[in-house]
């Protein structure tokens, strides 16, 4: 898939699901903020784990949902 086609497909997926777009943006933004504040040691849970409650844990979930939707054949 070309970069242009991938970009357009990603925009279509995110435009079709504003909650997914918001979740992806928020998780990515928190990861960037944490990286800027703490370097490569992103803040995790109280026990330093990185589970689905942490920004780094939320980001792959949203990203994987976008990937799954990109793989769906067009309607």
Buried (B, 14 or more C-beta within 10 A) or exposed (E): EEEEEEEEBBEEBBEEBEEBBEBBEBBBEBBEEBBEEEEEEBBBEEEEEBEEEBBBBBBEBBEEBBEEBEEEEEE
